[in-house]
């Protein structure tokens, strides 16, 4: 419906999410996090240009060699170049993270939106969220892998399932809080319809915190992939992933410590980068 002109005057401007993002990435933390994640992602994207070795290529006579000019992180127990496997592992990890986290966020946000406007749906959604959150992510991952089989698809499903209740409850809480603000009540009194208010005032102001949670969830997703692949229910050999590389390195630390240092450094860098971005977004949002 068309809302009276006065309705636009009673509400503050919607949250300037774009402006908050720009302010966050101009700051020291935000810029550092963006550069760190961007640099690591670029090495994964351009892995084929940065190394001349295929990640599954077995090099004759190159068993557990230490770092050198030819093999920057040495070789593994199957004569494969560790640097090449780390770079291709970055590509696989980020592909799963950037698919699973936004998908979980979308499903969770839609569920939270529906539950905020329908009492029956709210009860069902909250009990479903409780059930998912009752299981630690790793226990849930083991159960899912037992049903569907291990692999990249299991990692994506676990990350999606882990993110749904987080984003669902966050958007539901934000909507309920914004709906109680005086400017929303004033718009209702003037004659604005519920869907107009939801679209124009509630959702823009409620959705802004999701950007902070999205960055936090990506850092957690890196750990979930690493943990699942480490215990053998994630990405399957011979395809490389950061978690599987760390698992393979455990028994060979005495021969080539760089075998473990490489993927561990990447996991730490990705996690730190996403956390810096999340902190910068949170600070920019508080200063808005």
Backbone as CSV, one residue per row, in Angstrom:
resi,resn,N_x,N_y,N_z,CA_x,CA_y,CA_z,C_x,C_y,C_z
1,UNK,0.843,-1.197,0.000,0.000,0.000,0.000,0.873,1.239,0.000
2,UNK,0.330,2.356,-0.450,1.050,3.622,-0.373,0.895,4.169,1.029
3,UNK,1.999,4.603,1.591,1.964,5.130,2.947,1.912,6.645,2.886
4,UNK,1.217,7.310,3.820,1.191,8.756,3.827,2.597,9.334,3.881
5,UNK,2.729,10.538,3.307,4.039,11.169,3.267,4.603,11.338,4.664
6,UNK,3.707,11.597,5.647,4.183,11.837,7.008,4.873,10.621,7.596
7,UNK,4.583,9.422,7.073,5.167,8.210,7.647,6.663,8.190,7.463
8,UNK,7.138,8.755,6.356,8.579,8.758,6.119,9.292,9.683,7.078
9,UNK,8.549,10.655,7.631,9.185,11.624,8.503,9.335,11.135,9.932
10,UNK,8.574,10.120,10.315,8.621,9.684,11.709,9.724,8.683,11.956
11,UNK,10.321,8.132,10.909,11.337,7.098,11.077,12.697,7.632,10.714
12,UNK,13.722,7.202,11.441,15.076,7.571,11.057,15.458,6.909,9.752
13,UNK,16.505,7.399,9.159,16.981,6.798,7.912,17.417,5.370,8.180
14,UNK,17.207,4.475,7.229,17.660,3.105,7.404,19.156,3.052,7.661
15,UNK,19.573,1.978,8.298,20.983,1.810,8.606,21.824,1.909,7.340
16,UNK,22.853,2.745,7.410,23.732,2.938,6.257,24.777,1.837,6.258
17,UNK,24.379,0.647,5.791,25.274,-0.503,5.821,26.486,-0.276,4.935
18,UNK,26.279,0.311,3.761,27.398,0.567,2.854,28.401,1.509,3.487
19,UNK,27.891,2.552,4.131,28.787,3.493,4.800,29.561,2.849,5.928
20,UNK,28.897,1.973,6.682,29.582,1.268,7.773,30.690,0.378,7.238
21,UNK,30.417,-0.303,6.113,31.440,-1.163,5.510,32.655,-0.350,5.090
22,UNK,32.408,0.794,4.461,33.522,1.624,4.008,34.332,2.136,5.182
23,UNK,33.652,2.554,6.254,34.374,3.028,7.435,35.188,1.902,8.061
24,UNK,34.615,0.693,8.087,35.315,-0.446,8.688,36.593,-0.765,7.940
25,UNK,36.545,-0.713,6.617,37.706,-1.116,5.831,38.722,0.011,5.660
26,UNK,38.378,1.218,6.132,39.368,2.284,6.160,40.201,2.220,7.435
27,UNK,39.688,1.555,8.459,40.371,1.492,9.745,41.541,0.527,9.690
28,UNK,42.402,0.614,10.703,43.572,-0.246,10.752,43.227,-1.713,10.791
29,UNK,42.311,-2.115,11.696,41.931,-3.522,11.820,41.236,-4.025,10.566
30,UNK,40.265,-3.271,10.088,39.515,-3.707,8.925,40.387,-3.822,7.692
31,UNK,41.251,-2.838,7.491,42.134,-2.863,6.330,43.132,-4.015,6.434
32,UNK,43.667,-4.222,7.647,44.623,-5.319,7.849,43.958,-6.670,7.605
33,UNK,42.739,-6.840,8.116,42.021,-8.097,7.916,41.693,-8.330,6.461
34,UNK,41.265,-7.277,5.769,40.924,-7.405,4.357,42.156,-7.766,3.527
35,UNK,43.285,-7.125,3.829,44.525,-7.425,3.101,44.970,-8.855,3.372
36,UNK,44.883,-9.283,4.640,45.330,-10.629,5.016,44.486,-11.695,4.322
37,UNK,43.155,-11.573,4.414,42.277,-12.548,3.768,42.420,-12.471,2.251
38,UNK,42.504,-11.255,1.719,42.633,-11.097,0.279,43.924,-11.694,-0.260
39,UNK,45.019,-11.506,0.471,46.304,-12.046,0.022,46.289,-13.576,0.024
40,UNK,45.730,-14.163,1.093,45.659,-15.626,1.165,44.741,-16.165,0.077
41,UNK,43.597,-15.495,-0.116,42.671,-15.940,-1.160,43.312,-15.847,-2.541
42,UNK,44.085,-14.791,-2.777,44.729,-14.619,-4.076,45.730,-15.740,-4.351
43,UNK,46.461,-16.169,-3.320,47.414,-17.273,-3.529,46.690,-18.564,-3.890
44,UNK,45.489,-18.755,-3.338,44.713,-19.932,-3.701,44.146,-19.840,-5.106
45,UNK,43.632,-18.661,-5.453,43.044,-18.477,-6.784,44.101,-18.651,-7.875
46,UNK,45.281,-18.111,-7.632,46.336,-18.158,-8.650,47.373,-19.237,-8.339
47,UNK,46.917,-20.309,-7.678,47.838,-21.387,-7.307,48.559,-21.964,-8.520
48,UNK,47.851,-22.089,-9.616,48.456,-22.672,-10.806,49.587,-21.838,-11.376
49,UNK,49.583,-20.526,-11.086,50.638,-19.649,-11.582,51.800,-19.538,-10.604
50,UNK,51.550,-19.838,-9.336,52.560,-19.662,-8.303,53.411,-20.900,-8.070
51,UNK,52.998,-22.027,-8.599,53.777,-23.256,-8.453,53.689,-24.066,-9.740
52,UNK,54.772,-24.742,-10.041,54.813,-25.549,-11.263,54.432,-26.999,-11.017
53,UNK,54.116,-27.338,-9.759,53.797,-28.721,-9.415,52.293,-28.906,-9.255
54,UNK,51.801,-30.024,-9.733,50.415,-30.405,-9.490,50.291,-30.877,-8.043
55,UNK,49.189,-30.572,-7.363,49.083,-30.942,-5.942,49.090,-32.440,-5.679
56,UNK,48.770,-33.255,-6.681,48.784,-34.704,-6.459,49.939,-35.380,-7.200
57,UNK,50.827,-34.574,-7.787,51.968,-35.122,-8.523,52.992,-35.711,-7.553
58,UNK,53.395,-36.951,-7.769,54.425,-37.601,-6.975,55.766,-37.441,-7.689
59,UNK,56.697,-36.774,-7.016,57.976,-36.420,-7.617,59.000,-37.507,-7.276
60,UNK,59.588,-38.146,-8.254,60.550,-39.224,-7.981,61.722,-38.748,-7.109
61,UNK,62.025,-39.522,-6.069,63.168,-39.235,-5.211,63.000,-38.044,-4.296
62,UNK,61.779,-37.533,-4.116,61.559,-36.336,-3.289,60.727,-36.675,-2.062
63,UNK,61.216,-37.587,-1.257,60.467,-38.025,-0.081,60.857,-37.223,1.157
64,UNK,59.901,-36.474,1.684,60.073,-35.688,2.914,61.321,-34.806,2.862
65,UNK,61.483,-34.101,1.763,62.564,-33.137,1.650,62.236,-31.886,2.449
66,UNK,63.236,-31.228,2.978,63.019,-29.979,3.688,62.813,-28.821,2.734
67,UNK,62.479,-27.651,3.269,62.274,-26.478,2.412,63.531,-26.139,1.610
68,UNK,63.301,-25.716,0.376,64.416,-25.348,-0.503,63.890,-24.388,-1.559
69,UNK,64.791,-23.929,-2.421,64.366,-23.038,-3.492,63.426,-23.708,-4.467
70,UNK,63.533,-25.019,-4.599,62.678,-25.758,-5.524,61.359,-26.142,-4.887
71,UNK,61.404,-26.486,-3.601,60.197,-26.853,-2.861,60.148,-25.974,-1.606
72,UNK,59.383,-24.897,-1.670,59.419,-23.877,-0.617,59.021,-24.409,0.751
73,UNK,58.115,-25.380,0.804,57.725,-25.994,2.073,58.133,-27.461,2.124
74,UNK,59.053,-27.855,1.260,59.497,-29.239,1.227,58.486,-30.141,0.542
75,UNK,58.625,-31.427,0.792,57.724,-32.422,0.209,57.150,-33.300,1.310
76,UNK,56.089,-34.047,0.982,55.441,-34.873,1.992,55.879,-36.329,1.886
77,UNK,55.194,-37.190,2.640,55.560,-38.600,2.704,55.244,-39.347,1.413
78,UNK,54.493,-38.727,0.521,54.193,-39.349,-0.773,54.862,-38.595,-1.922
79,UNK,55.928,-37.871,-1.601,56.742,-37.175,-2.607,55.994,-36.056,-3.336
80,UNK,55.035,-35.428,-2.680,54.293,-34.340,-3.309,54.770,-33.000,-2.750
81,UNK,54.707,-31.978,-3.571,55.154,-30.650,-3.159,54.150,-30.038,-2.169
82,UNK,54.604,-29.747,-0.959,53.715,-29.249,0.093,53.193,-27.858,-0.238
83,UNK,54.042,-26.996,-0.784,53.610,-25.637,-1.128,52.449,-25.667,-2.120
84,UNK,52.544,-26.516,-3.113,51.465,-26.636,-4.092,50.191,-27.144,-3.433
85,UNK,50.329,-28.104,-2.543,49.139,-28.651,-1.882,48.488,-27.635,-0.942
86,UNK,49.309,-26.816,-0.296,48.755,-25.777,0.576,47.979,-24.754,-0.247
87,UNK,48.549,-24.309,-1.361,47.869,-23.313,-2.190,46.551,-23.851,-2.740
88,UNK,46.554,-25.072,-3.223,45.305,-25.654,-3.730,44.343,-25.964,-2.587
89,UNK,44.869,-26.253,-1.395,44.012,-26.448,-0.223,43.292,-25.172,0.171
90,UNK,43.965,-24.026,0.023,43.326,-22.736,0.282,42.118,-22.558,-0.635
91,UNK,42.304,-22.877,-1.894,41.214,-22.724,-2.873,40.015,-23.571,-2.471
92,UNK,40.256,-24.818,-2.098,39.162,-25.720,-1.714,38.478,-25.230,-0.450
93,UNK,39.271,-24.810,0.548,38.694,-24.348,1.816,37.831,-23.111,1.622
94,UNK,38.361,-22.120,0.921,37.609,-20.886,0.746,36.370,-21.090,-0.103
95,UNK,36.444,-21.997,-1.062,35.263,-22.300,-1.870,34.143,-22.834,-0.978
96,UNK,34.477,-23.752,-0.075,33.467,-24.294,0.822,32.955,-23.235,1.788
97,UNK,33.864,-22.424,2.331,33.465,-21.389,3.298,32.544,-20.359,2.650
98,UNK,32.910,-19.905,1.447,32.123,-18.853,0.801,30.829,-19.373,0.179
99,UNK,30.675,-20.671,0.107,29.385,-21.249,-0.296,28.532,-21.522,0.937
100,UNK,29.126,-22.175,1.933,28.346,-22.667,3.071,27.881,-21.561,4.006
101,UNK,28.746,-20.614,4.332,28.358,-19.583,5.304,27.246,-18.681,4.768
102,UNK,27.362,-18.116,3.548,26.233,-17.323,3.043,24.942,-18.130,2.886
103,UNK,25.065,-19.409,2.511,23.864,-20.235,2.379,23.209,-20.443,3.745
104,UNK,24.010,-20.754,4.765,23.461,-20.899,6.114,22.874,-19.604,6.623
105,UNK,23.551,-18.465,6.299,23.039,-17.163,6.721,21.703,-16.857,6.054
106,UNK,21.577,-17.169,4.766,20.332,-16.898,4.041,19.185,-17.727,4.596
107,UNK,19.408,-19.029,4.767,18.350,-19.894,5.296,17.984,-19.474,6.710
108,UNK,19.001,-19.195,7.530,18.738,-18.783,8.903,17.982,-17.470,8.984
109,UNK,18.391,-16.492,8.155,17.721,-15.194,8.173,16.268,-15.310,7.728
110,UNK,16.003,-16.099,6.691,14.621,-16.287,6.234,13.784,-16.994,7.305
111,UNK,14.392,-17.981,7.968,13.677,-18.675,9.045,13.377,-17.722,10.188
112,UNK,14.370,-16.900,10.561,14.148,-15.923,11.628,13.108,-14.893,11.263
113,UNK,13.076,-14.495,9.990,12.070,-13.532,9.537,10.669,-14.107,9.655
114,UNK,10.496,-15.345,9.188,9.177,-15.981,9.264,8.763,-16.185,10.717
115,UNK,9.704,-16.610,11.558,9.354,-16.875,12.958,9.013,-15.605,13.723
116,UNK,9.491,-14.453,13.231,9.208,-13.198,13.928,7.806,-12.675,13.640
117,UNK,7.148,-13.232,12.608,5.815,-12.740,12.242,4.732,-13.800,12.404
118,UNK,5.123,-15.014,12.790,4.140,-16.091,12.951,4.460,-16.869,14.213
119,UNK,3.497,-16.919,15.149,3.748,-17.528,16.458,4.022,-19.028,16.351
120,UNK,3.279,-19.738,15.507,3.476,-21.182,15.366,4.849,-21.476,14.763
121,UNK,5.180,-20.737,13.704,6.491,-20.912,13.079,7.612,-20.571,14.054
122,UNK,7.370,-19.616,14.924,8.383,-19.223,15.911,8.684,-20.370,16.868
123,UNK,7.646,-21.024,17.360,7.842,-22.139,18.292,8.602,-23.282,17.606
124,UNK,8.187,-23.617,16.401,8.838,-24.711,15.666,10.299,-24.366,15.385
125,UNK,10.551,-23.136,14.926,11.920,-22.733,14.592,12.817,-22.724,15.823
126,UNK,12.312,-22.195,16.928,13.148,-22.123,18.138,13.492,-23.504,18.666
127,UNK,12.542,-24.448,18.599,12.859,-25.808,19.061,13.857,-26.479,18.125
128,UNK,13.732,-26.204,16.820,14.697,-26.756,15.866,16.086,-26.167,16.109
129,UNK,16.142,-24.874,16.391,17.428,-24.243,16.711,18.032,-24.858,17.964
130,UNK,17.199,-25.079,18.983,17.687,-25.699,20.217,18.285,-27.072,19.950
131,UNK,17.621,-27.829,19.090,18.089,-29.188,18.776,19.443,-29.148,18.081
132,UNK,19.613,-28.241,17.127,20.888,-28.131,16.417,21.997,-27.679,17.356
133,UNK,21.704,-26.678,18.189,22.715,-26.131,19.081,23.055,-27.070,20.235
134,UNK,22.209,-28.068,20.474,22.474,-29.009,21.561,23.677,-29.895,21.269
135,UNK,24.011,-30.037,19.986,25.133,-30.896,19.598,26.332,-30.038,19.228
136,UNK,27.496,-30.312,19.798,28.709,-29.629,19.318,28.896,-29.892,17.828
137,UNK,29.502,-28.933,17.146,29.630,-29.028,15.683,30.354,-30.301,15.258
138,UNK,31.369,-30.703,16.016,32.144,-31.878,15.617,31.325,-33.161,15.793
139,UNK,30.547,-33.252,16.868,29.686,-34.421,17.067,28.642,-34.490,15.964
140,UNK,28.062,-33.345,15.641,27.082,-33.289,14.554,27.727,-33.696,13.234
141,UNK,28.984,-33.270,13.024,29.698,-33.598,11.790,29.927,-35.100,11.673
142,UNK,30.295,-35.753,12.779,30.525,-37.197,12.754,29.229,-37.934,12.427
143,UNK,28.136,-37.500,13.041,26.841,-38.145,12.782,26.418,-37.959,11.329
144,UNK,26.609,-36.759,10.798,26.219,-36.486,9.411,27.081,-37.278,8.437
145,UNK,28.398,-37.332,8.723,29.302,-38.080,7.842,28.972,-39.563,7.848
146,UNK,28.472,-40.072,8.985,28.086,-41.479,9.049,26.874,-41.760,8.162
147,UNK,26.031,-40.742,7.964,24.826,-40.908,7.153,25.118,-40.657,5.671
148,UNK,25.793,-39.553,5.377,26.001,-39.141,3.983,27.349,-39.576,3.428
149,UNK,28.254,-39.985,4.304,29.610,-40.291,3.861,30.492,-39.063,3.980
150,UNK,31.799,-39.265,4.228,32.704,-38.119,4.351,32.951,-37.453,3.008
151,UNK,33.407,-36.210,3.062,33.709,-35.491,1.834,33.417,-34.008,1.982
152,UNK,33.685,-33.267,0.919,33.456,-31.823,0.943,31.980,-31.497,1.168
153,UNK,31.079,-32.343,0.629,29.648,-32.081,0.801,29.260,-32.142,2.281
154,UNK,29.897,-33.049,3.046,29.602,-33.149,4.471,30.054,-31.890,5.203
155,UNK,31.210,-31.355,4.825,31.708,-30.123,5.446,30.732,-28.975,5.194
156,UNK,30.278,-28.845,3.947,29.349,-27.763,3.605,28.045,-27.902,4.380
157,UNK,27.507,-29.114,4.459,26.252,-29.333,5.178,26.387,-28.998,6.656
158,UNK,27.513,-29.379,7.267,27.716,-29.098,8.690,27.818,-27.592,8.935
159,UNK,28.571,-26.892,8.087,28.700,-25.443,8.256,27.348,-24.758,8.082
160,UNK,26.598,-25.169,7.054,25.266,-24.588,6.836,24.379,-24.815,8.055
161,UNK,24.345,-26.059,8.542,23.503,-26.378,9.698,23.935,-25.612,10.935
162,UNK,25.239,-25.433,11.117,25.729,-24.715,12.291,25.375,-23.230,12.241
163,UNK,25.290,-22.660,11.051,25.031,-21.223,10.924,23.546,-20.876,10.952
164,UNK,22.676,-21.802,10.577,21.240,-21.493,10.508,20.695,-20.963,11.838
165,UNK,20.882,-21.659,12.973,20.314,-21.119,14.216,20.958,-19.809,14.654
166,UNK,22.239,-19.619,14.345,22.918,-18.383,14.751,22.302,-17.183,14.036
167,UNK,22.177,-17.268,12.721,21.608,-16.149,11.965,20.105,-16.050,12.172
168,UNK,19.438,-17.202,12.339,17.994,-17.175,12.567,17.638,-16.434,13.834
169,UNK,18.333,-16.742,14.916,18.030,-16.076,16.184,18.465,-14.618,16.170
170,UNK,19.548,-14.320,15.475,20.007,-12.934,15.446,19.023,-12.046,14.696
171,UNK,18.553,-12.477,13.528,17.626,-11.640,12.771,16.291,-11.547,13.482
172,UNK,15.839,-12.638,14.124,14.580,-12.608,14.871,14.669,-11.613,16.018
173,UNK,15.766,-11.673,16.786,15.930,-10.748,17.915,15.999,-9.306,17.442
174,UNK,16.746,-9.072,16.374,16.874,-7.706,15.858,15.532,-7.164,15.386
175,UNK,14.747,-7.995,14.694,13.437,-7.552,14.206,12.515,-7.221,15.366
176,UNK,12.487,-8.083,16.381,11.615,-7.833,17.534,12.018,-6.558,18.265
177,UNK,13.318,-6.275,18.341,13.777,-5.061,19.007,13.411,-3.823,18.207
178,UNK,13.651,-3.860,16.897,13.358,-2.690,16.067,11.869,-2.434,16.008
179,UNK,11.061,-3.500,16.014,9.604,-3.345,15.922,9.026,-2.587,17.108
180,UNK,9.755,-2.586,18.234,9.266,-1.893,19.422,9.724,-0.446,19.499
181,UNK,10.475,0.010,18.520,10.970,1.381,18.552,9.829,2.370,18.287
182,UNK,9.918,3.574,18.846,8.847,4.566,18.681,8.548,4.923,17.231
183,UNK,9.577,4.950,16.366,9.315,5.355,14.984,8.471,4.319,14.251
184,UNK,8.574,3.034,14.632,7.736,2.008,14.023,6.294,2.166,14.499
185,UNK,6.119,2.393,15.789,4.771,2.602,16.328,4.128,3.836,15.700
186,UNK,4.924,4.888,15.497,4.385,6.106,14.888,3.954,5.846,13.449
187,UNK,4.735,5.052,12.717,4.379,4.733,11.337,3.082,3.936,11.285
188,UNK,2.880,3.034,12.248,1.635,2.257,12.306,0.443,3.163,12.575
189,UNK,0.624,4.119,13.477,-0.472,5.030,13.807,-0.860,5.874,12.600
190,UNK,0.110,6.311,11.826,-0.157,7.143,10.663,-0.874,6.373,9.563
191,UNK,-0.707,5.035,9.544,-1.427,4.241,8.556,-0.563,3.353,7.687
192,UNK,0.725,3.249,7.997,1.598,2.380,7.204,1.233,0.923,7.448
193,UNK,1.238,0.128,6.396,0.935,-1.285,6.510,2.102,-2.076,7.083
194,UNK,1.836,-3.273,7.620,2.894,-4.062,8.263,4.029,-4.453,7.320
195,UNK,3.682,-4.810,6.081,4.742,-5.215,5.158,5.555,-4.022,4.689
196,UNK,4.928,-2.853,4.555,5.660,-1.644,4.206,6.641,-1.290,5.312
197,UNK,6.187,-1.367,6.552,7.059,-1.069,7.696,8.213,-2.066,7.769
198,UNK,7.876,-3.350,7.544,8.908,-4.386,7.602,9.977,-4.145,6.539
199,UNK,9.536,-3.812,5.326,10.466,-3.653,4.211,11.272,-2.357,4.308
200,UNK,10.629,-1.277,4.737,11.267,0.028,4.699,12.042,0.377,5.965
201,UNK,11.587,-0.124,7.107,12.184,0.332,8.367,12.780,-0.793,9.208
202,UNK,12.051,-1.893,9.332,12.510,-2.943,10.248,13.708,-3.698,9.671
203,UNK,13.559,-4.232,8.468,14.636,-5.050,7.896,15.942,-4.278,7.683
204,UNK,15.921,-3.045,7.124,17.203,-2.342,6.950,17.950,-2.125,8.253
205,UNK,17.218,-1.855,9.348,17.874,-1.623,10.634,18.230,-2.920,11.341
206,UNK,17.491,-3.999,11.075,17.760,-5.271,11.742,18.853,-6.072,11.058
207,UNK,19.066,-5.823,9.769,20.002,-6.657,9.008,21.457,-6.239,9.174
208,UNK,21.694,-5.017,9.637,23.072,-4.534,9.706,23.980,-5.411,10.576
209,UNK,23.537,-5.910,11.746,24.436,-6.751,12.565,24.859,-8.039,11.873
210,UNK,24.143,-8.443,10.821,24.482,-9.695,10.147,25.851,-9.634,9.482
211,UNK,26.296,-8.455,9.075,27.614,-8.341,8.440,28.717,-8.726,9.415
212,UNK,28.571,-8.318,10.678,29.556,-8.676,11.701,29.552,-10.187,11.920
213,UNK,28.341,-10.766,12.041,28.229,-12.203,12.274,28.753,-13.000,11.084
214,UNK,28.578,-12.482,9.888,29.051,-13.185,8.697,30.570,-13.353,8.737
215,UNK,31.285,-12.296,9.123,32.743,-12.387,9.211,33.166,-13.348,10.316
216,UNK,32.481,-13.291,11.467,32.790,-14.219,12.558,32.541,-15.663,12.141
217,UNK,31.442,-15.888,11.445,31.087,-17.247,11.040,32.089,-17.816,10.043
218,UNK,32.658,-16.974,9.211,33.657,-17.464,8.269,34.914,-17.933,8.988
219,UNK,35.285,-17.239,10.060,36.443,-17.699,10.828,36.153,-19.037,11.489
220,UNK,34.932,-19.215,11.991,34.552,-20.487,12.601,34.493,-21.591,11.552
221,UNK,34.020,-21.272,10.360,33.911,-22.271,9.289,35.271,-22.816,8.897
222,UNK,36.309,-21.969,8.934,37.667,-22.436,8.640,38.069,-23.510,9.639
223,UNK,37.729,-23.298,10.908,38.051,-24.280,11.939,37.241,-25.566,11.764
224,UNK,35.975,-25.435,11.396,35.138,-26.627,11.207,35.703,-27.498,10.093
225,UNK,36.070,-26.882,8.976,36.664,-27.657,7.884,37.954,-28.324,8.344
226,UNK,38.793,-27.552,9.048,40.056,-28.099,9.515,39.864,-29.283,10.446
227,UNK,38.912,-29.157,11.364,38.665,-30.240,12.320,38.115,-31.482,11.630
228,UNK,37.167,-31.288,10.706,36.572,-32.438,10.024,37.593,-33.161,9.154
229,UNK,38.393,-32.409,8.408,39.401,-33.040,7.561,40.514,-33.656,8.400
230,UNK,40.799,-33.059,9.548,41.848,-33.585,10.427,41.506,-34.981,10.925
231,UNK,40.223,-35.206,11.240,39.844,-36.526,11.756,39.365,-37.464,10.645
232,UNK,39.444,-37.007,9.390,39.200,-37.894,8.265,37.792,-37.946,7.738
233,UNK,36.934,-36.979,8.111,35.561,-36.997,7.614,35.258,-35.781,6.738
234,UNK,36.319,-35.060,6.365,36.149,-33.894,5.508,36.571,-34.200,4.086
235,UNK,37.360,-33.304,3.515,37.840,-33.479,2.146,38.666,-34.756,2.065
236,UNK,38.394,-35.572,1.062,39.023,-36.886,0.961,40.295,-36.845,0.120
237,UNK,41.308,-37.643,0.505,42.535,-37.758,-0.303,42.191,-38.293,-1.689
238,UNK,42.973,-37.936,-2.695,44.210,-37.144,-2.613,44.004,-35.635,-2.693
239,UNK,42.746,-35.173,-2.747,42.509,-33.727,-2.795,43.020,-33.082,-1.516
240,UNK,43.725,-31.943,-1.641,44.269,-31.302,-0.442,43.271,-30.363,0.218
241,UNK,43.321,-30.285,1.529,42.635,-29.248,2.288,43.534,-28.915,3.464
242,UNK,43.320,-27.772,4.081,44.213,-27.359,5.159,44.161,-28.338,6.323
243,UNK,42.971,-28.820,6.668,42.847,-29.766,7.776,43.515,-31.096,7.483
244,UNK,43.323,-31.613,6.276,43.936,-32.904,5.928,45.454,-32.788,5.854
245,UNK,45.977,-31.649,5.407,47.421,-31.449,5.368,48.017,-31.455,6.767
246,UNK,47.326,-30.820,7.703,47.808,-30.825,9.091,47.797,-32.246,9.643
247,UNK,46.745,-32.990,9.350,46.662,-34.374,9.830,47.793,-35.219,9.261
248,UNK,48.081,-35.061,7.967,49.137,-35.842,7.331,50.512,-35.491,7.871
249,UNK,50.675,-34.257,8.361,51.995,-33.817,8.798,52.375,-34.324,10.188
250,UNK,51.389,-34.766,10.970,51.649,-35.095,12.369,52.758,-36.135,12.510
251,UNK,52.721,-37.166,11.700,53.712,-38.230,11.828,55.040,-37.935,11.160
252,UNK,55.180,-36.744,10.573,56.403,-36.449,9.820,57.054,-35.142,10.251
253,UNK,56.749,-34.684,11.450,57.289,-33.410,11.908,58.798,-33.442,12.047
254,UNK,59.353,-34.598,12.442,60.797,-34.675,12.627,61.547,-34.581,11.298
255,UNK,60.924,-35.033,10.219,61.578,-35.011,8.911,61.387,-33.680,8.196
256,UNK,60.197,-33.078,8.308,59.918,-31.816,7.619,58.875,-31.035,8.413
257,UNK,59.348,-30.167,9.303,58.438,-29.394,10.142,57.593,-28.422,9.326
258,UNK,58.114,-27.975,8.186,57.365,-27.040,7.338,56.109,-27.676,6.770
259,UNK,56.053,-28.989,6.746,54.864,-29.721,6.305,53.652,-29.302,7.134
260,UNK,53.857,-29.077,8.424,52.770,-28.649,9.314,52.684,-27.132,9.416
261,UNK,53.840,-26.466,9.402,53.854,-25.012,9.600,53.082,-24.296,8.490
262,UNK,53.209,-24.760,7.259,52.535,-24.111,6.133,51.023,-24.040,6.300
263,UNK,50.322,-25.183,6.406,48.857,-25.109,6.548,48.414,-24.474,7.858
264,UNK,49.191,-24.670,8.945,48.826,-24.039,10.220,48.880,-22.514,10.108
265,UNK,49.899,-22.007,9.438,50.015,-20.558,9.265,48.852,-20.005,8.444
266,UNK,48.422,-20.741,7.435,47.307,-20.286,6.608,46.005,-20.274,7.414
267,UNK,45.760,-21.342,8.186,44.555,-21.384,9.029,44.561,-20.220,10.012
268,UNK,45.707,-19.980,10.651,45.806,-18.871,11.608,45.592,-17.535,10.899
269,UNK,46.157,-17.380,9.700,46.006,-16.128,8.965,44.570,-15.864,8.547
270,UNK,43.893,-16.886,8.049,42.490,-16.722,7.658,41.616,-16.381,8.861
271,UNK,41.814,-17.112,9.951,41.014,-16.869,11.148,41.246,-15.467,11.681
272,UNK,42.518,-15.070,11.770,42.840,-13.723,12.247,42.252,-12.659,11.327
273,UNK,42.373,-12.858,10.026,41.848,-11.884,9.080,40.348,-11.684,9.215
274,UNK,39.593,-12.785,9.286,38.141,-12.672,9.437,37.758,-12.037,10.775
275,UNK,38.503,-12.348,11.841,38.215,-11.749,13.142,38.500,-10.246,13.136
276,UNK,39.568,-9.830,12.496,39.864,-8.399,12.387,38.765,-7.677,11.619
277,UNK,38.284,-8.283,10.546,37.186,-7.687,9.777,35.931,-7.574,10.636
278,UNK,35.617,-8.637,11.390,34.427,-8.617,12.251,34.539,-7.531,13.318
279,UNK,35.715,-7.400,13.938,35.899,-6.362,14.955,35.764,-4.969,14.365
280,UNK,36.315,-4.778,13.174,36.219,-3.468,12.534,34.768,-3.144,12.162
281,UNK,34.026,-4.144,11.667,32.621,-3.910,11.342,31.807,-3.580,12.592
282,UNK,32.095,-4.289,13.679,31.397,-4.021,14.935,31.684,-2.628,15.447
283,UNK,32.931,-2.170,15.352,33.285,-0.833,15.802,32.629,0.227,14.924
284,UNK,32.638,0.013,13.614,32.005,0.973,12.709,30.509,1.078,12.962
285,UNK,29.904,-0.058,13.288,28.454,-0.055,13.559,28.141,0.699,14.843
286,UNK,28.978,0.550,15.861,28.740,1.277,17.124,28.947,2.778,16.968
287,UNK,29.827,3.150,16.043,30.118,4.575,15.847,29.141,5.265,14.911
288,UNK,28.245,4.456,14.284,27.323,5.035,13.297,26.374,6.032,13.943
